[in-house]
Amino acid sequence: MVRRPEPLPTWDDIVARASAEGITHHGVAPAAVLERARTALLERKADGLHAGMGFTYRNPERSTDPQRAVEGAQSILVFAKPYLADIEPERPPGVQARVGRYAWVDHYEPLRSSLRDIAHTIRRAGHRAVAFTDDNSIVDREVAYLGGLGWFGKNANVLLPGAGSFFVLGSIVTTAPYEPSTPVADGCGSCTRCLDGCPTGAIVAPGVVDGNRCLAWLLQQPGPFPVEFREALGDRLYGCDDCQEVCPPSVRLGNRHRVDVVEIGRRTDGDVQAWVDVLDLLDADDATLLDRHGRWYVADRDPTWWRRNALLVVGNTADPADGRARATVERYRAHPNEVLREHADWAAERLDQRLRPTAP
């Protein structure tokens, strides 16, 4: 018996279903080649601004062509789900490192699950439909712009009108025809707070980020952390929110879109990781660290790079008279890994520097 296709869900049906899942913004982009994004990726890769980053830089011809994702695609449905917490976790005692807000819990998995369910309803109507979240198959920020969710801010994030940029993005590429949305106008005006607020000057032009200077990317890369940015790293372990925290739409207007990160963590079987005790991290073995933080991207899934970052945080923030911090650093100065030894040496020197009184 041949099963008849079900009726294609209307756009209003899809918006209602997505909204019930806490997805607050929705739009439709045409399934044409993302020409502007392709040009930007190729130019910035040629200029070395990608700093070895893969993701959508790995194959710009693929990540900017929806037909590579779904042959015969006619529409890209794009969605944004907020991740700004309703209650900010307090900083615990001890030598603590900050984690970027998007990584406190797994915000992508609930979005991914919701979009797969929506894609399934489209497939039941006889069309192809594939959901993508945090995937190098499609440049989601460009799709979000073309789908009318927001404009490109000078910090290269998509800023949603009245909501800001604290959102995770996802899309469904489908052969089903839906009416494209209208892109929104630029809303940054003359504001340059993100350019001025970046601790390393990584935003080298409006909308252009140099990955060689971006702390969020440098924290994920392998090898030595650039010496010139180690003090600017401060207490960051994973991620950097500075260019969003100074952005007026994100800070002022984003307050209306907040989520319960504790509940999301419970549903995704993960603890809220807004702060990490770096001395505990430096005492833990690889298996423990991968169990705790394995959903975070890090080069080669190697905890060495979390330890490297943690040593810099110790040097920048620990009490120079803290015996445990000093002992941990000294232990790592004899570590078999050359990179960790070098960062421990830097941390020891930084602690000594901070111990000395400053000249009047």
C-alpha positions in Angstrom: 0.0 0.0 0.0 1.4 3.3 -1.1 1.3 6.0 1.6 -0.1 9.3 0.5 1.9 12.4 1.2 0.5 14.6 4.0 -0.3 18.3 3.3 2.8 20.5 3.3 2.9 22.5 6.6 2.2 26.2 6.0 4.8 28.8 7.1 2.4 29.8 9.9 2.3 26.1 11.0 6.1 26.0 11.1 6.4 29.3 13.0 3.8 28.1 15.6 5.6 24.8 16.1 9.0 26.4 16.4 7.7 29.1 18.8 6.3 26.4 21.0 9.9 25.0 21.3 11.3 28.4 22.4 12.6 29.4 19.0 11.8 33.1 18.9 12.8 34.2 15.4 12.0 32.7 12.0 12.5 33.5 8.4 12.9 32.1 4.9 15.9 32.6 2.6 16.1 31.7 -1.1 18.1 28.6 -1.9 20.5 30.3 -4.2 24.2 30.5 -4.0 25.3 32.7 -1.1 27.5 34.9 -3.4 28.3 37.6 -0.8 29.4 35.0 1.8 31.4 33.1 -0.7 33.3 36.2 -1.8 34.0 37.1 1.8 35.2 33.6 2.8 37.5 33.4 -0.2 39.0 36.9 0.3 39.5 36.5 4.0 41.0 33.1 3.6 43.4 34.5 1.0 44.3 37.3 3.4 45.0 34.8 6.2 42.3 36.2 8.5 40.8 32.7 9.0 43.9 31.8 11.0 43.6 28.2 10.0 39.9 27.9 10.9 38.1 25.1 9.1 34.3 25.1 9.4 32.7 27.0 6.6 36.2 28.2 5.5 37.1 24.6 4.7 35.2 24.5 1.5 33.5 27.8 0.6 32.1 26.5 -2.6 30.1 23.9 -0.7 29.2 25.9 2.4 27.7 28.7 0.3 25.7 26.5 -2.1 22.4 25.1 -0.6 22.2 22.7 -3.6 25.2 20.9 -2.2 23.3 20.3 1.0 19.9 19.3 -0.7 19.8 18.9 -4.4 16.8 20.7 -5.9 16.4 23.0 -2.8 14.0 25.9 -3.2 13.9 27.3 0.3 16.1 27.7 3.4 14.1 28.0 6.6 16.2 29.8 9.2 15.6 30.0 13.0 17.2 31.7 16.0 16.9 30.5 19.6 18.1 32.7 22.5 20.7 31.6 25.0 21.1 34.6 27.3 20.5 33.3 30.8 17.7 34.5 32.9 19.9 34.2 36.0 23.7 34.7 35.8 25.5 32.1 37.8 27.6 33.6 40.5 31.4 33.3 40.4 32.4 30.5 42.8 35.4 30.9 45.2 38.8 29.8 44.0 40.8 30.4 40.8 37.9 30.5 38.4 37.9 30.9 34.6 35.1 32.3 32.5 33.3 30.4 29.8 31.5 32.0 26.8 27.7 32.1 27.4 26.9 30.0 24.3 28.9 27.1 25.9 27.5 27.1 29.4 25.2 24.3 28.3 24.5 22.6 25.0 22.1 25.1 23.4 22.5 23.5 20.0 21.0 20.1 20.8 17.5 21.3 21.7 17.5 23.5 18.6 18.7 20.6 16.5 16.0 18.3 17.8 13.3 20.8 17.1 14.4 21.5 13.6 14.7 17.8 12.8 11.1 17.3 13.9 10.0 20.2 11.7 12.0 18.8 8.7 10.3 15.5 9.3 6.8 17.1 8.8 8.0 18.6 5.5 9.4 15.2 4.4 6.0 13.6 5.2 4.5 16.0 2.6 6.8 14.5 -0.1 9.7 17.0 -0.1 13.3 16.7 0.9 14.3 18.6 4.0 17.5 18.5 6.1 18.1 20.4 9.3 21.5 22.0 10.0 22.8 23.4 13.2 26.4 24.4 14.0 27.3 22.6 10.8 29.9 23.6 8.1 27.5 22.6 5.3 25.9 26.1 5.3 26.9 29.7 6.3 24.1 30.1 8.8 24.8 33.8 9.5 24.4 34.8 5.9 21.2 32.7 5.7 19.9 34.4 8.8 20.5 37.8 7.1 18.9 36.8 3.8 16.0 35.3 5.8 15.3 38.6 7.4 16.3 37.7 11.0 18.7 40.6 11.4 21.6 42.6 10.0 25.3 42.0 10.2 26.8 43.9 13.1 30.2 45.4 13.0 31.3 42.6 15.3 30.3 40.2 12.4 27.4 38.7 14.5 23.9 38.8 13.2 21.9 41.4 15.3 18.2 40.7 15.6 16.1 43.8 15.8 15.0 44.4 19.4 16.9 41.3 20.5 20.7 41.5 19.8 23.0 38.6 19.1 22.8 36.1 22.0 21.2 33.5 19.8 22.1 30.1 18.3 21.2 29.7 14.6 19.9 26.7 12.7 18.3 26.1 9.3 16.3 23.6 7.2 17.2 23.3 3.5 14.3 22.0 1.6 12.8 21.4 -1.8 9.5 22.8 -0.5 8.6 26.3 -1.8 8.2 28.9 0.9 7.9 32.7 0.4 11.3 34.4 1.1 11.4 37.0 3.9 12.7 40.5 3.4 16.2 41.3 4.8 16.3 44.0 7.4 18.2 47.3 7.2 21.5 47.9 9.0 20.9 49.1 12.6 24.4 49.8 13.8 24.7 53.4 12.5 27.8 55.1 13.7 28.3 52.9 16.8 31.8 51.4 17.2 31.6 50.0 20.7 32.4 46.4 19.6 35.5 47.6 17.7 36.7 49.6 20.7 35.7 46.9 23.2 37.6 44.0 21.7 40.5 43.3 24.0 42.9 42.4 21.2 41.7 44.6 18.4 40.5 41.6 16.4 37.7 43.5 14.6 40.0 45.0 12.0 37.1 46.6 10.0 33.3 46.7 10.4 32.2 43.1 10.1 35.7 41.8 9.6 37.3 39.7 12.4 41.0 38.7 12.2 41.0 35.1 13.6 44.7 35.5 14.4 43.7 38.0 17.1 40.3 36.7 18.2 40.5 35.2 21.7 37.6 32.9 21.2 39.4 31.2 18.3 42.8 31.3 19.8 41.5 29.4 22.9 40.5 26.5 20.6 43.6 26.4 18.4 46.6 24.0 19.1 50.1 25.1 19.9 51.4 28.0 22.0 49.0 30.8 22.8 50.4 34.1 21.3 52.5 35.8 23.9 51.2 39.3 22.9 47.6 38.3 23.9 48.2 36.3 27.1 47.6 39.2 29.5 44.5 40.3 27.4 43.2 36.7 27.9 42.5 37.5 31.5 40.3 34.9 33.1 38.8 33.3 29.9 39.1 29.6 29.4 36.7 29.0 26.5 34.9 31.6 24.4 34.8 35.4 24.6 31.7 37.6 24.8 33.2 41.0 24.9 32.1 42.3 21.5 28.5 41.2 22.4 28.5 42.5 25.9 29.3 46.1 24.8 26.8 46.0 21.9 23.7 48.1 22.8 21.1 45.9 21.1 22.5 42.8 22.7 22.9 44.3 26.2 19.8 46.6 26.4 17.2 44.8 24.2 18.4 41.3 24.6 17.1 41.2 28.1 13.6 40.4 26.9 14.8 37.0 25.4 16.3 35.0 28.3 16.3 31.3 29.0 16.6 29.0 32.0 20.0 27.5 31.4 19.7 25.2 34.4 16.6 23.6 32.9 18.4 23.3 29.5 21.4 21.7 31.2 19.1 19.2 32.9 17.3 18.3 29.6 20.6 17.9 27.7 22.2 15.9 30.6 24.9 18.5 31.3 25.9 20.8 34.1 25.9 24.6 33.7 29.5 25.5 33.0 29.7 29.3 33.4 32.8 29.0 35.5 35.6 26.4 35.8 38.0 25.9 38.7 41.3 25.9 36.8 43.3 24.3 39.6 40.9 21.4 39.6 41.2 21.3 35.8 45.0 21.2 36.0 44.8 18.3 38.5 42.4 16.2 36.4 43.3 13.5 33.9 42.4 13.5 30.2 39.4 11.1 30.6 37.9 13.3 33.3 38.3 16.5 31.3 36.8 15.0 28.2 33.8 13.8 30.3 33.3 17.3 31.8 34.0 19.5 28.7 33.9 17.1 25.8 31.1 18.9 24.0 33.4 22.0 23.6 35.3 22.1 20.4 39.1 21.9 20.9 41.8 21.0 18.4 42.1 17.2 18.1 39.9 16.8 21.2 43.1 17.2 23.1 42.8 18.4 26.7 46.3 19.8 26.5 44.9 23.0 25.1 42.4 23.4 28.0 45.4 23.0 30.4 47.4 25.6 28.4 44.5 28.1 28.7 44.1 27.3 32.4 47.8 28.0 33.1 47.4 31.5 31.6 44.3 32.1 33.7 46.3 31.1 36.8 49.1 33.5 35.9 46.6 36.3 35.2 44.2 35.9 38.1 45.4 33.7 41.0 46.6 35.3 44.2 50.4 35.3 43.9 50.6 34.1 47.5 48.2 31.1 46.9 50.3 28.1 47.7 48.2 25.6 45.7 48.3 27.8 42.6 52.1 28.1 43.0 52.6 24.4 43.5 50.4 23.6 40.4 52.4 26.0 38.2 55.7 24.5 39.5 54.5 21.0 38.8 53.7 22.0 35.2 57.1 23.6 34.8 58.4 20.1 34.8 55.7 18.6 32.6 56.8 16.4 29.7 54.8 18.5 27.2 57.0 21.4 26.0 54.0 23.7 25.3 52.7 23.3 28.9 56.1 23.8 30.4 56.5 27.1 28.5 53.1 28.3 29.6 53.8 27.3 33.2 57.0 29.3 33.0 55.0 32.3 31.7 52.4 31.9 34.5 55.2 31.8 37.2 56.7 35.0 35.8 53.3 36.6 35.6 52.6 35.7 39.3 55.9 37.1 40.3 55.2 40.3 38.3 51.9 40.7 40.0 53.4 40.1 43.4 55.9 43.0 43.1 54.5 46.4 44.1 54.0 48.8 41.2 56.1 51.9 41.0 54.4 55.1 42.2 
